[in-house]
Amino acid sequence: MDTETRRVLIYRLGSLGDMVVALPSLHLISRAFPNAERRMLTNLPVHAKAPTAEAVLAGTGLVDGYLGYPVGTRSGWELTKLVWAVRRWKPEVVVYLASARGIAIVERDEGFLRKCGVKRFIGLPLTEGLQRNFYGAETDEGCKGNWEPEAERLARCIAELGDAKVGQKASWDLHLSEKERAEAVRQIGAQALERRPIAVSVGTKVQAKDWGVENWRALLGRVADVYPRRTLLLVGAPEESAASEFAATSWRTNGGGQVVNLCGRLNPRQSAAALETAQIFIGHDSGPMHLAAAVGTPCVALFAARNIPRMWFPMGDKHTVIYHEVECAGCGLETCVDEGKRCLLSIEVGEVMEAVGEMLERVAPKH
């Protein structure tokens, strides 16, 4: 524990899911620098569906302020303004929590931050072992079947600060307030909450992760038929509301209970509070999935094979992940045309229904 340092700058880019998987590391940084003001250097919003770090972390006490990083800018003026903003604040240490994008990018970031006056760094992944989700291995050999979750790789990068306790529930605590929980309850409604809600998110901002609204419609019809009169909570961004409503038409016609469309009605933290009320969550690899896992809701998660197994899986042992590994697994594509998303679209409605049924019988049986 460092009680002398007064200003810590945390470098973390991304949106909802990226901030959630960094929670154990952020909790560790808070414990390691209890007397410091902790600010985050993070990207300004670049996508309409991507909440800012502040929208996810506000109220946690883990981050005290934010500096906006204009990702992709070629404006020398914008970068100069950022340099002076960091210099004025005078951080004593940078904790580097960026995703693995290659050693050359890390060296570039380090050089930029040194221009900002930073002299001490923690977590720079300057070896292949720290860049890869292989628990420190430098090559692929012997790693298959033992892939490392991104939350654990981040924690390993800053291990000099201590144990991030990734496997402990407290390390994922969003510190939701009673006000946030109350707003979620108000939006859902007391009667709907009594009907053992099932939360679903059908949206994703990445084409390669999209299972397709017709698949979701077929699945929800089958779930409603087997588990009638339960409440369906639809969670997502405002622009996902219409697709979510379409997917829910079969829920309504097959005996399902009340449909509560929360898309765009709740901020990310209120959405987490809503997900906390659900018996289970069903959805893509997405921000809502990570929120559901963080608040302890069992997930049935559908994954494309664009990333290696386990890297972005929901943390914990009570989830069911459906992931079909194909020859092109690990491609990293955001748009898949040539292969037609076969890793994801080979997942059949019946396979997902079986996983949903097994989970519901375990946590919220019919009788």
SEMAR-335842 format. One record per residue (C-alpha): x, y, z; chain; residue in one letter; residue number from 0. Coordinates in Angstrom, 3 decimals. Example, Ala and Ser with C-alpha at 12.3 -4.5 7.8 and 13.67 -1.06 7.14 Angstrom:
2
NODE         X         Y         Z  mol  type  seq
NODE    12.300    -4.500     7.800    A     A    0
NODE    13.670    -1.060     7.140    A     S    1
END
This chain:
367
NODE         X         Y         Z  mol  type  seq
NODE     0.000     0.000     0.000    A     M    0
NODE     1.304     3.419    -1.044    A     D    1
NODE    -0.069     6.130     1.242    A     T    2
NODE     2.252     8.883    -0.033    A     E    3
NODE     1.250     9.138    -3.699    A     T    4
NODE    -1.373    11.818    -4.251    A     R    5
NODE    -2.187    11.674    -7.991    A     R    6
NODE    -2.638     8.478   -10.026    A     V    7
NODE    -3.578     8.473   -13.712    A     L    8
NODE    -5.243     5.286   -14.978    A     I    9
NODE    -5.038     4.701   -18.728    A     Y   10
NODE    -8.029     2.658   -19.917    A     R   11
NODE    -9.858     2.921   -23.231    A     L   12
NODE   -13.144     1.312   -24.219    A     G   13
NODE   -16.793     1.350   -23.307    A     S   14
NODE   -19.186    -0.577   -21.117    A     L   15
NODE   -17.773    -4.103   -21.260    A     G   16
NODE   -14.184    -2.877   -21.230    A     D   17
NODE   -14.781    -0.955   -18.019    A     M   18
NODE   -16.569    -3.864   -16.354    A     V   19
NODE   -13.754    -6.359   -17.003    A     V   20
NODE   -11.306    -3.828   -15.537    A     A   21
NODE   -13.208    -3.657   -12.234    A     L   22
NODE   -10.928    -6.038   -10.268    A     P   23
NODE    -7.887    -4.029   -11.366    A     S   24
NODE    -9.601    -0.746   -10.509    A     L   25
NODE   -10.472    -2.047    -7.050    A     H   26
NODE    -6.832    -3.106    -6.611    A     L   27
NODE    -5.586     0.356    -7.639    A     I   28
NODE    -7.961     1.898    -5.106    A     S   29
NODE    -6.539    -0.311    -2.353    A     R   30
NODE    -2.950     0.286    -3.449    A     A   31
NODE    -3.274     4.094    -3.491    A     F   32
NODE    -5.881     4.837    -0.800    A     P   33
NODE    -4.932     8.486    -0.340    A     N   34
NODE    -4.510     9.382    -4.002    A     A   35
NODE    -6.841    11.181    -6.342    A     E   36
NODE    -7.363     8.711    -9.167    A     R   37
NODE    -8.257    10.024   -12.604    A     R   38
NODE    -8.790     8.031   -15.783    A     M   39
NODE    -7.425     8.925   -19.201    A     L   40
NODE   -10.051     7.393   -21.466    A     T   41
NODE   -11.545     7.736   -24.917    A     N   42
NODE   -14.214    10.251   -25.745    A     L   43
NODE   -17.405     8.583   -27.065    A     P   44
NODE   -16.841     7.303   -30.596    A     V   45
NODE   -19.973     5.174   -31.032    A     H   46
NODE   -23.563     5.971   -30.224    A     A   47
NODE   -23.996     2.671   -28.390    A     K   48
NODE   -20.849     2.975   -26.304    A     A   49
NODE   -21.348     4.515   -22.854    A     P   50
NODE   -18.440     6.504   -21.476    A     T   51
NODE   -16.312     5.217   -18.636    A     A   52
NODE   -17.884     7.800   -16.367    A     E   53
NODE   -21.389     6.481   -17.073    A     A   54
NODE   -20.269     3.025   -15.954    A     V   55
NODE   -18.005     3.917   -13.032    A     L   56
NODE   -19.671     7.010   -11.553    A     A   57
NODE   -20.431     6.432    -7.903    A     G   58
NODE   -18.028     3.538    -7.441    A     T   59
NODE   -15.390     5.688    -5.753    A     G   60
NODE   -12.797     3.944    -7.904    A     L   61
NODE   -12.180     6.914   -10.217    A     V   62
NODE   -12.379    10.553    -9.156    A     D   63
NODE   -12.221    12.278   -12.538    A     G   64
NODE   -11.665    11.819   -16.259    A     Y   65
NODE    -9.433    13.180   -18.997    A     L   66
NODE   -10.698    12.701   -22.544    A     G   67
NODE    -8.382    11.014   -25.047    A     Y   68
NODE    -9.321    11.794   -28.688    A     P   69
NODE    -8.735     8.314   -30.137    A     V   70
NODE    -7.692     8.358   -33.786    A     G   71
NODE    -7.217    12.110   -33.968    A     T   72
NODE    -4.543    13.565   -36.217    A     R   73
NODE    -5.001    17.014   -34.811    A     S   74
NODE    -1.783    18.261   -33.300    A     G   75
NODE    -3.781    20.925   -31.479    A     W   76
NODE    -5.992    18.345   -29.749    A     E   77
NODE    -2.982    16.304   -28.654    A     L   78
NODE    -1.179    19.411   -27.439    A     T   79
NODE    -4.207    20.351   -25.335    A     K   80
NODE    -4.181    16.867   -23.815    A     L   81
NODE    -0.459    17.065   -23.040    A     V   82
NODE    -0.978    20.322   -21.178    A     W   83
NODE    -4.049    19.014   -19.354    A     A   84
NODE    -2.028    16.076   -18.027    A     V   85
NODE     0.969    18.277   -17.234    A     R   86
NODE    -1.181    20.691   -15.257    A     R   87
NODE    -2.550    17.889   -13.128    A     W   88
NODE     0.957    16.417   -12.565    A     K   89
NODE     0.231    12.692   -12.063    A     P   90
NODE     2.938    10.950   -10.080    A     E   91
NODE     2.271     7.540   -11.612    A     V   92
NODE     0.409     6.060   -14.574    A     V   93
NODE    -1.274     2.674   -14.210    A     V   94
NODE    -1.557     1.269   -17.719    A     Y   95
NODE    -4.712    -0.800   -18.285    A     L   96
NODE    -5.010    -0.632   -22.058    A     A   97
NODE    -5.989    -3.667   -24.097    A     S   98
NODE    -3.187    -5.612   -25.768    A     A   99
NODE    -2.488    -3.968   -29.121    A     R  100
NODE     1.167    -4.821   -29.563    A     G  101
NODE     4.416    -3.758   -27.929    A     I  102
NODE     4.976    -0.943   -30.448    A     A  103
NODE     1.699     0.703   -29.383    A     I  104
NODE     2.684     0.431   -25.712    A     V  105
NODE     6.022     2.093   -26.447    A     E  106
NODE     4.215     4.846   -28.359    A     R  107
NODE     1.821     5.420   -25.452    A     D  108
NODE     4.689     5.462   -22.967    A     E  109
NODE     6.520     8.039   -25.066    A     G  110
NODE     3.463    10.265   -25.252    A     F  111
NODE     2.859    10.067   -21.507    A     L  112
NODE     6.505    10.878   -20.793    A     R  113
NODE     5.995    14.044   -22.851    A     K  114
NODE     3.173    14.755   -20.416    A     C  115
NODE     5.701    14.666   -17.585    A     G  116
NODE     5.017    11.153   -16.271    A     V  117
NODE     8.069     9.365   -14.875    A     K  118
NODE     6.646     6.298   -13.125    A     R  119
NODE     4.654     3.575   -14.872    A     F  120
NODE     2.901     0.450   -13.627    A     I  121
NODE     1.507    -2.246   -15.891    A     G  122
NODE     3.195    -1.551   -19.227    A     L  123
NODE     2.846    -4.863   -21.148    A     P  124
NODE     6.252    -4.741   -22.824    A     L  125
NODE     6.667    -8.508   -23.272    A     T  126
NODE     4.784   -11.018   -25.398    A     E  127
NODE     3.793   -12.792   -22.199    A     G  128
NODE     1.945    -9.701   -20.940    A     L  129
NODE     0.417    -9.016   -24.345    A     Q  130
NODE    -1.138   -12.445   -24.730    A     R  131
NODE    -3.981   -14.141   -22.860    A     N  132
NODE    -1.815   -17.179   -22.144    A     F  133
NODE    -1.041   -16.715   -18.428    A     Y  134
NODE     2.409   -15.414   -19.308    A     G  135
NODE     3.412   -17.923   -21.988    A     A  136
NODE     5.351   -16.385   -24.857    A     E  137
NODE     3.940   -18.710   -27.550    A     T  138
NODE     0.758   -20.608   -28.398    A     D  139
NODE     2.279   -23.972   -27.463    A     E  140
NODE     0.519   -25.640   -24.565    A     G  141
NODE    -2.001   -22.832   -24.168    A     C  142
NODE    -5.043   -24.297   -25.859    A     K  143
NODE    -7.683   -25.104   -23.299    A     G  144
NODE    -6.019   -22.759   -20.826    A     N  145
NODE    -6.837   -19.353   -22.274    A     W  146
NODE    -6.731   -16.412   -19.890    A     E  147
NODE    -9.695   -14.063   -19.328    A     P  148
NODE    -8.900   -10.429   -20.092    A     E  149
NODE    -9.699    -9.451   -16.496    A     A  150
NODE    -6.922   -11.783   -15.330    A     E  151
NODE    -4.433   -10.519   -17.932    A     R  152
NODE    -5.001    -6.936   -16.786    A     L  153
NODE    -4.535    -7.982   -13.166    A     A  154
NODE    -1.332    -9.822   -14.075    A     R  155
NODE     0.058    -6.685   -15.718    A     C  156
NODE    -0.297    -4.714   -12.470    A     I  157
NODE     0.555    -7.578   -10.111    A     A  158
NODE     3.258    -5.459    -8.453    A     E  159
NODE     0.373    -3.669    -6.704    A     L  160
NODE    -0.911    -6.905    -5.172    A     G  161
NODE    -3.596    -9.517    -5.732    A     D  162
NODE    -6.612    -8.235    -7.688    A     A  163
NODE    -8.704   -11.150    -6.365    A     K  164
NODE   -10.413   -11.579    -9.726    A     V  165
NODE   -12.374   -14.585    -8.522    A     G  166
NODE   -14.000   -12.783    -5.599    A     Q  167
NODE   -17.433   -11.192    -5.899    A     K  168
NODE   -16.316    -8.021    -4.114    A     A  169
NODE   -13.824    -7.338    -6.891    A     S  170
NODE   -16.712    -6.857    -9.331    A     W  171
NODE   -18.743    -4.552    -7.105    A     D  172
NODE   -20.181    -1.576    -8.998    A     L  173
NODE   -21.323    -0.007    -5.708    A     H  174
NODE   -24.820     0.537    -7.055    A     L  175
NODE   -26.730     3.084    -5.003    A     S  176
NODE   -30.173     2.653    -3.509    A     E  177
NODE   -31.326     5.442    -5.814    A     K  178
NODE   -30.135     3.525    -8.876    A     E  179
NODE   -31.823     0.347    -7.676    A     R  180
NODE   -35.028     2.233    -6.903    A     A  181
NODE   -35.152     3.704   -10.400    A     E  182
NODE   -34.696     0.251   -11.931    A     A  183
NODE   -37.549    -1.101    -9.798    A     V  184
NODE   -39.743     1.864   -10.740    A     R  185
NODE   -39.146     1.334   -14.449    A     Q  186
NODE   -39.792    -2.411   -14.248    A     I  187
NODE   -42.815    -2.236   -11.962    A     G  188
NODE   -43.683    -4.227    -8.860    A     A  189
NODE   -46.038    -6.632   -10.612    A     Q  190
NODE   -43.488    -7.477   -13.300    A     A  191
NODE   -40.839    -8.131   -10.658    A     L  192
NODE   -43.060   -10.729    -9.004    A     E  193
NODE   -43.074   -12.827   -12.194    A     R  194
NODE   -39.444   -14.007   -11.959    A     R  195
NODE   -37.962   -11.825   -14.720    A     P  196
NODE   -35.777   -13.151   -17.510    A     I  197
NODE   -33.455   -10.484   -18.943    A     A  198
NODE   -32.506   -10.501   -22.615    A     V  199
NODE   -30.306    -8.259   -24.747    A     S  200
NODE   -30.519    -8.885   -28.487    A     V  201
NODE   -28.371    -5.963   -29.620    A     G  202
NODE   -24.695    -5.517   -30.361    A     T  203
NODE   -22.727    -2.766   -32.059    A     K  204
NODE   -20.522    -5.341   -33.836    A     V  205
NODE   -21.927    -7.164   -36.884    A     Q  206
NODE   -19.783   -10.241   -36.267    A     A  207
NODE   -21.441   -10.742   -32.859    A     K  208
NODE   -25.044   -10.437   -34.092    A     D  209
NODE   -26.968   -13.733   -33.908    A     W  210
NODE   -29.905   -12.229   -35.812    A     G  211
NODE   -33.288   -10.973   -34.683    A     V  212
NODE   -35.149   -13.928   -36.243    A     E  213
NODE   -33.132   -16.327   -34.097    A     N  214
NODE   -33.954   -14.272   -31.025    A     W  215
NODE   -37.619   -14.214   -31.964    A     R  216
NODE   -37.686   -17.996   -32.336    A     A  217
NODE   -35.853   -18.496   -29.042    A     L  218
NODE   -38.109   -16.190   -27.038    A     L  219
NODE   -41.184   -17.941   -28.373    A     G  220
NODE   -39.872   -21.280   -27.155    A     R  221
NODE   -38.874   -19.924   -23.750    A     V  222
NODE   -42.330   -18.378   -23.293    A     A  223
NODE   -43.996   -21.645   -24.260    A     D  224
NODE   -42.070   -23.698   -21.695    A     V  225
NODE   -41.889   -21.016   -18.969    A     Y  226
NODE   -45.155   -19.080   -19.381    A     P  227
NODE   -46.254   -15.889   -17.653    A     R  228
NODE   -42.758   -14.829   -16.651    A     R  229
NODE   -41.635   -11.253   -17.157    A     T  230
NODE   -39.302   -10.450   -20.040    A     L  231
NODE   -36.856    -7.582   -19.476    A     L  232
NODE   -35.350    -6.178   -22.681    A     L  233
NODE   -32.087    -4.329   -22.081    A     V  234
NODE   -30.021    -2.331   -24.537    A     G  235
NODE   -29.339     0.965   -26.268    A     A  236
NODE   -32.165     3.224   -27.527    A     P  237
NODE   -31.616     2.179   -31.150    A     E  238
NODE   -32.054    -1.478   -30.171    A     E  239
NODE   -35.591    -0.926   -28.920    A     S  240
NODE   -37.375    -1.744   -32.191    A     A  241
NODE   -35.414    -4.943   -32.822    A     A  242
NODE   -36.011    -5.993   -29.224    A     S  243
NODE   -39.744    -5.398   -29.610    A     E  244
NODE   -39.801    -7.490   -32.778    A     F  245
NODE   -37.965   -10.338   -31.051    A     A  246
NODE   -40.501   -10.178   -28.225    A     A  247
NODE   -43.549   -10.635   -30.481    A     T  248
NODE   -43.261   -14.401   -30.141    A     S  249
NODE   -43.026   -14.044   -26.355    A     W  250
NODE   -46.382   -12.312   -26.332    A     R  251
NODE   -48.071   -14.814   -28.659    A     T  252
NODE   -46.684   -17.938   -26.953    A     N  253
NODE   -47.903   -17.350   -23.417    A     G  254
NODE   -45.142   -15.187   -22.028    A     G  255
NODE   -45.855   -12.652   -19.336    A     G  256
NODE   -45.339    -8.913   -19.326    A     Q  257
NODE   -42.681    -7.460   -21.625    A     V  258
NODE   -40.747    -4.525   -20.160    A     V  259
NODE   -38.654    -2.801   -22.811    A     N  260
NODE   -35.921    -0.914   -20.961    A     L  261
NODE   -33.842    -0.124   -24.059    A     C  262
NODE   -32.754     3.488   -23.762    A     G  263
NODE   -34.773     4.087   -20.602    A     R  264
NODE   -31.979     3.366   -18.127    A     L  265
NODE   -28.373     4.461   -17.943    A     N  266
NODE   -25.700     1.739   -17.671    A     P  267
NODE   -25.679     1.659   -13.876    A     R  268
NODE   -29.467     1.569   -13.645    A     Q  269
NODE   -29.381    -1.211   -16.244    A     S  270
NODE   -27.047    -3.143   -13.950    A     A  271
NODE   -29.571    -2.695   -11.150    A     A  272
NODE   -32.335    -3.989   -13.427    A     A  273
NODE   -30.236    -7.001   -14.426    A     L  274
NODE   -29.672    -7.699   -10.741    A     E  275
NODE   -33.419    -8.399   -10.411    A     T  276
NODE   -33.449   -11.025   -13.180    A     A  277
NODE   -33.375   -14.776   -12.614    A     Q  278
NODE   -31.082   -15.209   -15.624    A     I  279
NODE   -29.657   -13.167   -18.500    A     F  280
NODE   -29.581   -14.300   -22.138    A     I  281
NODE   -27.561   -12.366   -24.696    A     G  282
NODE   -24.593   -11.872   -26.971    A     H  283
NODE   -21.052   -11.111   -25.946    A     D  284
NODE   -21.901    -7.536   -24.998    A     S  285
NODE   -21.766    -4.835   -22.370    A     G  286
NODE   -25.081    -5.900   -20.802    A     P  287
NODE   -23.731    -9.440   -20.485    A     M  288
NODE   -20.716    -8.180   -18.534    A     H  289
NODE   -22.981    -6.037   -16.352    A     L  290
NODE   -25.214    -9.033   -15.626    A     A  291
NODE   -22.226   -11.154   -14.633    A     A  292
NODE   -20.838    -8.358   -12.444    A     A  293
NODE   -24.069    -8.142   -10.421    A     V  294
NODE   -24.217   -11.931   -10.032    A     G  295
NODE   -26.958   -12.834   -12.519    A     T  296
NODE   -26.346   -16.202   -14.252    A     P  297
NODE   -25.789   -15.726   -17.980    A     C  298
NODE   -26.436   -17.784   -21.082    A     V  299
NODE   -24.007   -16.057   -23.431    A     A  300
NODE   -23.701   -16.540   -27.192    A     L  301
NODE   -20.202   -15.930   -28.515    A     F  302
NODE   -18.763   -15.600   -31.968    A     A  303
NODE   -15.292   -17.100   -32.278    A     A  304
NODE   -13.729   -13.773   -33.272    A     R  305
NODE   -11.791   -13.845   -29.989    A     N  306
NODE   -10.025   -16.779   -28.387    A     I  307
NODE   -12.085   -18.797   -25.874    A     P  308
NODE   -12.489   -17.371   -22.354    A     R  309
NODE   -10.939   -13.995   -23.177    A     M  310
NODE   -14.262   -12.150   -22.869    A     W  311
NODE   -16.430   -14.847   -21.281    A     F  312
NODE   -18.521   -13.742   -18.269    A     P  313
NODE   -16.506   -14.278   -15.113    A     M  314
NODE   -17.667   -16.904   -12.650    A     G  315
NODE   -18.690   -20.547   -12.710    A     D  316
NODE   -22.473   -20.195   -12.881    A     K  317
NODE   -22.669   -19.100   -16.507    A     H  318
NODE   -23.202   -21.104   -19.696    A     T  319
NODE   -21.241   -19.951   -22.732    A     V  320
NODE   -22.049   -21.220   -26.221    A     I  321
NODE   -18.970   -20.897   -28.429    A     Y  322
NODE   -18.366   -22.846   -31.632    A     H  323
NODE   -14.688   -22.958   -32.507    A     E  324
NODE   -14.040   -22.945   -36.258    A     V  325
NODE   -10.892   -22.862   -38.383    A     E  326
NODE   -10.852   -19.060   -38.515    A     C  327
NODE   -11.346   -18.603   -34.756    A     A  328
NODE    -9.499   -15.653   -33.289    A     G  329
NODE    -9.880   -13.584   -36.471    A     C  330
NODE   -10.783   -10.434   -34.535    A     G  331
NODE   -13.123    -9.288   -37.307    A     L  332
NODE   -15.860    -6.795   -36.523    A     E  333
NODE   -17.590    -7.494   -39.843    A     T  334
NODE   -17.587   -11.049   -41.189    A     C  335
NODE   -18.593   -11.429   -44.836    A     V  336
NODE   -16.457   -14.167   -46.378    A     D  337
NODE   -17.319   -16.801   -43.759    A     E  338
NODE   -20.877   -15.594   -43.170    A     G  339
NODE   -20.434   -15.582   -39.379    A     K  340
NODE   -20.564   -19.372   -39.398    A     R  341
NODE   -19.075   -19.619   -35.910    A     C  342
NODE   -22.066   -17.713   -34.526    A     L  343
NODE   -24.822   -18.667   -36.952    A     L  344
NODE   -24.032   -22.362   -36.498    A     S  345
NODE   -25.473   -21.935   -32.985    A     I  346
NODE   -29.004   -23.268   -33.289    A     E  347
NODE   -32.056   -22.073   -31.418    A     V  348
NODE   -32.501   -25.534   -29.913    A     G  349
NODE   -28.986   -25.499   -28.471    A     E  350
NODE   -29.608   -22.168   -26.768    A     V  351
NODE   -33.029   -23.294   -25.549    A     M  352
NODE   -31.472   -26.359   -23.954    A     E  353
NODE   -28.944   -24.178   -22.110    A     A  354
NODE   -31.668   -21.763   -20.997    A     V  355
NODE   -33.853   -24.615   -19.774    A     G  356
NODE   -31.041   -26.207   -17.784    A     E  357
NODE   -30.193   -22.892   -16.158    A     M  358
NODE   -33.777   -21.970   -15.325    A     L  359
NODE   -34.434   -25.385   -13.803    A     E  360
NODE   -31.383   -24.830   -11.634    A     R  361
NODE   -32.073   -21.271   -10.461    A     V  362
NODE   -35.796   -20.675   -11.068    A     A  363
NODE   -37.668   -23.911   -11.863    A     P  364
NODE   -41.209   -24.027   -13.208    A     K  365
NODE   -42.652   -25.293    -9.945    A     H  366
END
